[in-house]
Each structure stands twice: as C-alpha cells, then as structure tokens.
C-alpha cells in the first residue's frame, strides 16, 4: 500500500487543505455543511431520546430507521437520476428547504409532547416517524446531489484530499452535535434542541446558494425510468464499484450499536442522554483522528485492499464494543442495583471501541468515495451517487433494525459482538475469493488507472 514510482507526492502525515484553496465554491460548501451538520446530528440524537423517553423501547428507536428505509431507497435512486438531468445547484436548494421544514416539524412535535407531559399525558409516536422519514428523504436527495457535484468544482487530483476533509467535517458534526444534543436535552429540553438545528441550517444553505450553476453536461435527457435504468445497467458492468457498495452494507448492517445507546445510558453505564452523546461523539472523534492524519492517502493506490483492511479492523472494534458491554453487564449484575450517575469504566471502554470504529470506518469511506468519483463519468455520477447514498444511509438503518431487534430478543451486548465477527468473516469471503469477478476487480483496483 505504498507507491512504487518516483512521482509520489511529498510525504505528509496531516490532512491536506489544498482543496479549500483550489476551489472557493468547495470551501464555502464545506464550511457551511460542517456547521449545518452539527445541527443535523443533534436532531438525530434528540429523536432517539424523544422516542425512547415516550416508549422506553430500543426497538421503537430502531423503527426510526426501519420506517425511513424504503422511502430513502426510492429517494436515493430517483434523486441521483434527477442530479444527472437537472441543474444540481437548484436541486440541492429545493431538497434542503424540505429538510429544513421537516426540522421545524420536529420542533412543533417536541413542544406538543412537552405540553402534554405537564398534563400527565404523552404525544403519539407515529408523527415523529412521519417527520423523520420526510427529513431522511430530503437529506438523501441533498447528499446525493452534493456528492455528485464535487467532481465538477474540484480538480481530479484533489478528490481523495477532499474526501479526507469531508471526513473531518463529518467527524466534527458527529462529535459536537451529539455531545451538544446531550447537554441541551438535559438542560433546556428536546424542543429547543431541534430549534437550534433549524437555526444552524441557515449556514449550510448559504454555502449551497453561492454555488455556481451546475447544469447537465452533454445531451439533454428527460427524467424517467429509462435514465434510471441506464444507471443500474452501468452498475452491473462495474464490479469494483458494486463490491464497494456490498462491503459497506456488511459493515453498516452488523456494526451499528447506536440504537442501544439509550438503553446503555439507562442501565449498564448510566448517565442517560449524556452517555448517548458521549458514545456517539467518541465514534466521531475516531473519524476526525483518521481524517487529521490522512496525509498518506495520496500515496496509497490500491484502494480496494485498503477498504477491505479498514472494514476488517472496524469489525474487530465492533466485537470489542460488544465484549465490553457484556463484561460490564456481568459486573453490574453481580454488584446489584444501586449505582448512581455514570459507571466510568464501562463508558471509557465502550468509548475507546467507538473511537476505533470511527477511525477505521472513515479510512474506508475516504477510499470508497474517491473510487466512486474517479472511476465513474460525470454524466453517470448522480445515479451512482444515488445508489451510494442508499447504501450509506440505508445500511445503517438496517443496522438499527438488526441491533434493536436482537437486543430485545437477547441482550445489549449481543448485536455488536456477533456483528463484529460477522463483518470479519464476510469481508474475508467477499474480497478474497479470486474466482469472484467483483472480488478480484476490487482487490486489484489501482487509483492510477481507475476502472469501475
């Protein structure tokens, strides 16, 4: 995984900031997206806390992802097709406005629930499912369009560096947003937490509004099933890109412990919303660390091998998370009830495992995103990004369903521990079987000669 020629970039340890200098449009989009992302992650945590507070069920929290899954799949595929047909700036503006309005809907619902609590009642859960599904659909279209336009506003040699920068922004949002959500939810309430998200969204919207016009390149086409089918046909002929989707689905389906965080905060670890925010932020801290030390990415060319190794490490840390929960649960059971506040040994061990998961997942994401932009032509990029967004957003929701269901049926430690071993085994089988065309193409992928 080191260069074999003499033209490799100067050795660098820390992240390369050159994409921010190369493209002012990318810089504005990056800064605005980072600020708005903090609010979006606050709402992700706050919704889980809101539903768990109403129902007391991890399964009910997992249903947030379950109900949104099919609409998100449709939105990703259709939104990617729209991004290849219409002006990407206009499409991004429209989808972002819908996401903002749905956030205001969460403000109204949380306020209504708070008023009912004062009268000894609780709000129904289903409106939260409806509004979060609408938000997820709009966010999916926005993410698809945003990813598709990066190749238009940046030079090709800046793509991997931009992916690392996006990791820093994403990690920062996952660190600050959940931690801030935990503090705000415990101090001023969930309704105000959603309101802060609505305010922070305006910064992201400014970055979107200031983008240049980004119309379709090439011949004009009419949006519809033939255009969407053309994208699916391209994916069938692209074994490398197809395998990058498969391995990510494996990781996200079996390595997502987030849905059990509220239950951990209420039982084994304690700390309620503060623990939920801390564990989520720990995963994001790992993302930031991987991105901060992403200097070597420009010298790594065998991206398929890099992704396989990163996801395997991700599986190891997922299993360690489950093991930590199991051990701490047995200690808590032997000690009996009565712990108050936060059980720090459990929080520290689980937090360290989340740091490792966040770092390895980000390493995988940098190379997968670069492969997708470099190996796919611009006129096809929106549709492939749409499928990619379905994978990266739908996979975690499958993971939420898996973790929530298995946690209810067995124990809190079971989903991450079994899932970690499943990830290690499946990645080894998928990528190391040379008779598989997709597996062979994935392991042989070289960024100096990108082939989908």
Secondary structure as UniProt FT lines:
FT   HELIX           18..22
FT   HELIX           24..55
FT   HELIX           58..83
FT   TURN            84..85
FT   HELIX           88..118
FT   TURN            119..120
FT   HELIX           126..153
FT   HELIX           156..158
FT   HELIX           159..187
FT   HELIX           190..209
FT   HELIX           225..236
FT   HELIX           239..254
FT   HELIX           258..260
FT   HELIX           261..266
FT   TURN            267..268
FT   HELIX           273..292
FT   HELIX           295..299
FT   HELIX           303..335
FT   HELIX           344..375
FT   HELIX           378..409
FT   TURN            412..413
FT   HELIX           414..432
FT   TURN            434..435
FT   HELIX           437..444
FT   HELIX           447..449
//
